[in-house]
Amino acid sequence: MPSIRVPTLRPFSVSKLRPTQMTVGMREVEQRRKLLRLSRKKDETKFFERHMIPVVLGPGERHYVIDHHHLARALEEEGIEEVFVTVTANLSRISQDAFWVALDNLGWMHPFDAKGRRRDYDEIPHTIGALADDPFRSLAGALRRKGGFSKDTAPFSEFLWADFLRRRIKRADVKKNFDRALAAAIRFAKSKDADYLPGWCGVLKDD
């Protein structure tokens, strides 16, 4: 069993954070950049106290991000050098191969590329700045904010919604007209086809 412990708070270099997924939605990153700019004008310290990055210590004491990848990317884009991290588990004593298997089985990683294809562990980028853009992840985030589905505690739930939308809406359509793609996403999200997804908010009808 991994050494789970009470999270500890510490400052850490954003540039040295290691991702546990392959993509982010750059529209989502841009939204967080706007929030960062507003917070820095008001009370930067309070913002960072409320928005900490959860990490797992891996081999070589490297800090692997297990949530808030969009925030981490926004921090880097804004030139912010340090952020508070919470160390939720220490897996530094095991080998790199065993580490990835442990993260995978604990639901702390998402090794899928921008086309929704599962990739090998060693293809996961080494830096937050190297994460690829997946427009369907941005579409899923916008869909949730519009009430298309509710926020859920299931790991990587928005990636599941992104994959659902990827199979129904063309990538070119998302890039060409995001608002129209979002309207289509809302319709798909309310359908029974989506009832297996976390946070589904559709209506079940009696047969």
C-alpha positions in Angstrom: 0.0 0.0 0.0 1.2 3.6 -0.7 2.3 5.7 2.2 -0.8 8.0 2.5 -0.4 10.7 5.0 -1.9 14.0 6.2 -1.2 16.6 3.4 1.7 18.9 4.1 1.9 22.4 2.7 5.0 23.8 1.1 6.1 26.2 -1.7 7.5 24.6 -4.8 8.8 25.7 -8.2 6.1 25.6 -10.9 8.6 24.7 -13.6 9.6 21.6 -11.8 6.1 20.1 -11.4 5.6 16.9 -13.3 2.2 16.2 -14.9 0.3 12.9 -14.7 -1.8 13.6 -17.8 -1.1 14.4 -21.4 -3.4 17.3 -22.2 -5.2 20.4 -21.0 -7.9 22.5 -22.5 -6.2 25.8 -23.4 -9.5 27.7 -23.1 -9.7 26.5 -19.6 -6.1 27.6 -19.0 -6.9 31.1 -20.3 -9.9 31.4 -17.9 -7.6 30.6 -15.0 -5.1 33.1 -16.2 -7.8 35.8 -16.0 -8.6 34.8 -12.5 -5.0 34.9 -11.5 -4.6 38.4 -12.8 -7.7 39.5 -10.9 -6.6 37.8 -7.7 -3.1 39.4 -7.8 -4.8 42.8 -7.9 -6.8 42.0 -4.8 -5.1 39.5 -2.5 -2.6 37.2 -4.1 -1.7 35.4 -0.8 -5.3 34.4 -0.1 -5.7 33.1 -3.7 -2.7 30.8 -3.4 -3.9 29.6 0.0 -7.2 28.6 -1.5 -5.7 27.2 -4.7 -3.0 24.7 -3.8 -1.7 22.0 -6.1 -2.0 18.4 -4.8 1.1 16.3 -5.6 2.5 12.8 -5.0 6.2 12.4 -4.4 7.7 10.1 -7.0 11.2 8.6 -7.6 13.9 11.1 -7.2 11.6 13.2 -4.9 9.9 14.6 -8.1 6.6 16.3 -7.5 3.8 14.8 -9.6 0.6 16.8 -10.0 -2.5 14.7 -9.5 -5.1 17.6 -9.9 -5.3 21.2 -11.0 -3.2 20.8 -14.1 -5.0 23.8 -15.7 -4.1 26.0 -12.8 -0.5 24.9 -12.9 -0.3 25.7 -16.6 -1.9 29.1 -16.0 0.7 29.9 -13.3 3.5 29.0 -15.7 1.9 31.1 -18.5 1.7 34.0 -16.1 5.3 33.8 -15.1 4.5 32.9 -11.5 7.5 30.9 -10.3 6.3 29.2 -7.1 3.0 27.8 -5.8 1.9 26.0 -2.6 1.7 22.3 -3.0 0.1 19.6 -0.8 2.0 16.4 -0.6 -0.7 13.7 -0.4 1.4 10.6 -0.7 5.1 9.6 -0.8 5.9 7.0 -3.4 9.5 8.0 -3.8 11.0 4.8 -2.6 9.6 2.6 -5.5 10.9 2.3 -9.0 9.6 4.5 -11.9 7.7 1.6 -13.5 6.1 0.6 -10.2 5.3 4.3 -9.6 3.3 4.7 -12.8 1.4 1.4 -12.2 0.5 2.6 -8.7 -0.7 6.0 -9.9 -2.8 4.3 -12.7 -4.5 1.9 -10.3 -5.1 4.6 -7.7 -6.8 6.8 -10.4 -4.2 9.5 -10.1 -3.2 9.7 -13.7 -4.8 9.9 -17.2 -2.4 8.7 -19.9 -4.7 9.6 -22.9 -3.6 12.0 -25.7 -5.6 14.8 -27.5 -7.4 12.2 -29.6 -8.5 10.2 -26.7 -6.1 7.3 -27.3 -4.3 5.7 -24.3 -0.5 6.0 -24.5 2.5 4.5 -22.8 3.5 5.9 -19.4 6.8 7.2 -20.8 4.9 9.4 -23.3 3.5 11.6 -20.5 5.3 15.0 -20.8 7.9 15.9 -18.2 6.8 19.5 -17.8 3.5 21.3 -17.4 4.4 23.5 -20.3 4.6 20.5 -22.6 1.0 19.5 -22.1 -0.9 19.4 -25.5 -4.2 21.3 -26.1 -7.4 19.2 -26.2 -10.3 21.4 -27.4 -12.8 18.8 -26.2 -11.5 19.2 -22.6 -12.3 22.9 -22.9 -15.7 22.0 -24.3 -16.4 19.7 -21.4 -15.4 22.4 -18.9 -17.7 24.9 -20.6 -20.5 22.3 -20.7 -20.2 21.8 -16.9 -20.4 25.5 -16.2 -23.5 25.7 -18.4 -25.2 23.1 -16.3 -24.7 20.3 -18.8 -23.5 18.0 -16.0 -22.8 18.5 -12.4 -19.3 18.5 -10.8 -18.4 15.0 -9.7 -15.8 13.5 -7.4 -15.0 10.8 -9.9 -11.3 11.1 -11.0 -10.9 12.8 -14.4 -14.7 13.1 -14.9 -14.3 16.0 -17.3 -12.0 13.9 -19.5 -14.8 11.3 -19.7 -17.2 13.9 -20.9 -14.6 15.2 -23.3 -14.2 11.7 -24.8 -18.0 11.4 -25.1 -18.2 14.7 -27.0 -15.2 13.8 -29.2 -17.2 10.9 -30.6 -20.1 13.2 -31.6 -18.7 16.6 -32.6 -16.0 17.3 -35.1 -12.8 18.8 -33.8 -12.8 21.3 -36.6 -16.3 22.5 -35.6 -15.1 23.1 -32.0 -12.3 25.2 -33.2 -14.3 27.1 -35.8 -17.4 27.9 -33.7 -17.0 27.1 -30.1 -20.4 28.5 -29.1 -22.2 26.4 -31.7 -20.3 23.3 -30.6 -21.3 24.1 -27.0 -25.0 24.2 -27.9 -24.6 20.8 -29.6 -22.8 19.5 -26.5 -25.6 20.6 -24.2 -28.1 18.6 -26.4 -25.9 15.5 -26.3 -25.3 15.8 -22.6 -29.1 15.7 -21.8 -29.6 12.6 -23.9 -29.9 9.1 -22.5 -26.7 8.2 -24.4 -24.8 10.1 -21.7 -26.5 8.6 -18.6 -23.5 6.5 -17.8 -21.3 9.5 -17.3 -20.5 11.1 -13.9 -22.7 14.0 -13.0 -25.3 13.3 -15.8 -28.3 15.7 -15.4 -30.7 14.3 -18.0 -34.2 13.1 -17.4 -35.0 9.4 -17.4 -38.3 8.6 -19.0 -40.5 5.6 -18.3 -40.7 3.2 -21.2 
